[in-house]
Amino acid sequence: MSIFPPFLVNYEDPIGPRYTGQYVKNEPSYSGSIKVVSYNIDFGEKVEQALTELTKIEDLQNPDILLLQEMNEEGVEQMAQALKMNFVYYPASIHKHGRNFGNAILTTWPIKDDKKVILPHRAPLNRQMRISLAATLTINGLDILTHCAHTEIYMTTRRLRNAQVSAITDDVDTRNPYVIVGGDFNTVTNRGIRRLVEQFAEIGLTRASKGAGPTVKKLGFSPCAADHIFTRGMKVITYGSPNDTTASDHYPVWVQLTPIL
């Protein structure tokens, strides 16, 4: 582990820390589609409010896959238990608030395997590390490679941000027919979104959440789409980003998908 002021610890070990849990008693029946929700819950501070939103807002209810960023292990466990989902969680660091800070995948389906993908470069000011969490989920007999990503903030260089996205795309096996990549990519301009779309297009992924609307509301910027879901081998049924949520400075983004058989 590397320690940097102010009190930030990066988890450089590629195999941990790692947290898992299983709260699904019986495998669910397959409805013919897959709902994916991605939500950056600002430092994991308003878990109770996020749970209220995920259970009360119709578009967010009953996800097959829930991708969470900026979480600690206690919050992930609480959400998985309340929603009756399996989970895997890897922290990237201990942030200056003194708690773990990382990515989680929750699902109502079996998790076949998982790993932490350490993204290159560190934040210029505090040297914080970023990661993507990769896991294979078995949904109705199909193995779906799923990434939950959180790349560096928009104030860093284009080169750094492109390199972090490239680390994610490099990890995706081009032979895998079914892929979902979602999370917070910190894009605050249309140009940044176009670059992101181009990088994923190089490995055959398309932006399934295109048109969902703004997902971030901070720092005086015009509302913009910072959070995205990309897919391969999936047909998009519908999508959205409810803007009446209050658990975070981000809005959740969701898509309903059907695998192309």
KARA-V983526 format. One record per residue. N is the residue number from 1. RES is the residue in three letters. PSI is psi in radians with two decimals (* if undefined). Layout:
n res psi
N RES PSI
N RES PSI
This chain:
n res psi
1 MET 2.48
2 SER 2.37
3 ILE 2.27
4 PHE 2.59
5 PRO 2.65
6 PRO 1.79
7 PHE 0.62
8 LEU 2.28
9 VAL 2.19
10 ASN 2.39
11 TYR 1.55
12 GLU -0.32
13 ASP 2.12
14 PRO -0.21
15 ILE 0.07
16 GLY 3.10
17 PRO 2.70
18 ARG 2.37
19 TYR 2.39
20 THR 2.82
21 GLY 2.72
22 GLN 2.05
23 TYR 0.21
24 VAL 2.05
25 LYS -0.73
26 ASN 2.41
27 GLU 2.32
28 PRO 2.76
29 SER 2.53
30 TYR 2.19
31 SER -0.16
32 GLY -0.15
33 SER 2.93
34 ILE 2.13
35 LYS 2.23
36 VAL 2.27
37 VAL 2.32
38 SER 2.34
39 TYR 2.08
40 ASN 1.88
41 ILE 1.66
42 ASP 1.79
43 PHE 0.33
44 GLY 0.52
45 GLU -0.40
46 LYS 1.04
47 VAL -0.74
48 GLU -0.74
49 GLN -0.70
50 ALA -0.70
51 LEU -0.70
52 THR -0.76
53 GLU -0.74
54 LEU -0.37
55 THR -0.34
56 LYS -0.52
57 ILE 2.07
58 GLU -0.75
59 ASP -0.40
60 LEU -0.13
61 GLN 2.54
62 ASN 0.93
63 PRO 2.56
64 ASP -0.57
65 ILE 2.25
66 LEU 2.07
67 LEU 2.15
68 LEU 2.47
69 GLN 2.78
70 GLU 0.63
71 MET 2.76
72 ASN 2.94
73 GLU -0.59
74 GLU -0.75
75 GLY -0.68
76 VAL -0.80
77 GLU -0.76
78 GLN -0.76
79 MET -0.73
80 ALA -0.72
81 GLN -0.77
82 ALA -0.65
83 LEU -0.09
84 LYS 1.04
85 MET 2.70
86 ASN 2.73
87 PHE 2.74
88 VAL 2.45
89 TYR 2.34
90 TYR 2.17
91 PRO 2.54
92 ALA -0.54
93 SER 2.93
94 ILE 2.05
95 HIS 3.07
96 LYS -0.28
97 HIS -0.07
98 GLY 0.09
99 ARG 2.79
100 ASN 2.65
101 PHE 1.91
102 GLY -2.84
103 ASN 2.56
104 ALA 2.57
105 ILE 2.13
106 LEU 2.49
107 THR 2.65
108 THR 0.01
109 TRP 2.91
110 PRO 2.50
111 ILE 2.02
112 LYS -0.76
113 ASP 2.92
114 ASP 2.82
115 LYS 2.79
116 LYS 2.22
117 VAL 1.92
118 ILE 2.16
119 LEU 2.53
120 PRO 2.75
121 HIS 2.85
122 ARG 2.73
123 ALA 2.34
124 PRO -0.61
125 LEU -0.89
126 ASN 0.03
127 ARG 0.46
128 GLN 2.46
129 MET 2.60
130 ARG 2.68
131 ILE 2.90
132 SER 2.46
133 LEU 2.14
134 ALA 2.37
135 ALA 2.60
136 THR 2.11
137 LEU 2.33
138 THR 1.86
139 ILE 1.99
140 ASN 0.70
141 GLY -0.09
142 LEU 2.33
143 ASP 2.05
144 ILE 1.97
145 LEU 2.19
146 THR 2.26
147 HIS 2.36
148 CYS 1.95
149 ALA 2.66
150 HIS 1.77
151 THR 3.02
152 GLU 2.79
153 ILE 2.80
154 TYR -0.28
155 MET -0.09
156 THR 3.07
157 THR 2.72
158 ARG -0.69
159 ARG -0.79
160 LEU -0.82
161 ARG -0.72
162 ASN -0.69
163 ALA -0.65
164 GLN -0.73
165 VAL -0.66
166 SER -0.60
167 ALA -0.59
168 ILE -0.84
169 THR -0.59
170 ASP -0.48
171 ASP -0.32
172 VAL 2.03
173 ASP 2.11
174 THR -0.25
175 ARG -0.19
176 ASN 2.07
177 PRO -0.38
178 TYR 2.01
179 VAL 2.42
180 ILE 2.20
181 VAL 2.10
182 GLY 2.87
183 GLY -2.85
184 ASP 1.97
185 PHE 0.06
186 ASN 0.66
187 THR 2.21
188 VAL 0.06
189 THR 2.74
190 ASN -0.60
191 ARG -0.73
192 GLY -0.68
193 ILE -0.74
194 ARG -0.74
195 ARG -0.75
196 LEU -0.81
197 VAL -0.72
198 GLU -0.71
199 GLN -0.74
200 PHE -0.53
201 ALA -0.50
202 GLU -0.41
203 ILE 0.33
204 GLY 0.32
205 LEU 2.47
206 THR 2.76
207 ARG 1.67
208 ALA -0.48
209 SER 0.17
210 LYS 2.26
211 GLY -0.04
212 ALA -0.40
213 GLY -3.12
214 PRO 2.61
215 THR 0.02
216 VAL 2.62
217 LYS 1.06
218 LYS 2.93
219 LEU 0.39
220 GLY 0.03
221 PHE 2.70
222 SER 2.55
223 PRO 2.34
224 CYS 2.86
225 ALA 1.79
226 ALA -0.35
227 ASP 2.40
228 HIS 2.79
229 ILE 2.17
230 PHE 2.58
231 THR 2.77
232 ARG 2.43
233 GLY 0.31
234 MET 2.49
235 LYS 2.30
236 VAL 2.17
237 ILE -0.91
238 THR 3.03
239 TYR 2.98
240 GLY 3.04
241 SER 1.63
242 PRO 2.26
243 ASN 0.30
244 ASP 0.32
245 THR 2.68
246 THR 0.11
247 ALA -0.18
248 SER 2.96
249 ASP -0.01
250 HIS 2.64
251 TYR 2.59
252 PRO 2.70
253 VAL 2.47
254 TRP 2.69
255 VAL 2.61
256 GLN 2.22
257 LEU 2.70
258 THR 2.16
259 PRO 2.45
260 ILE 1.92
261 LEU *
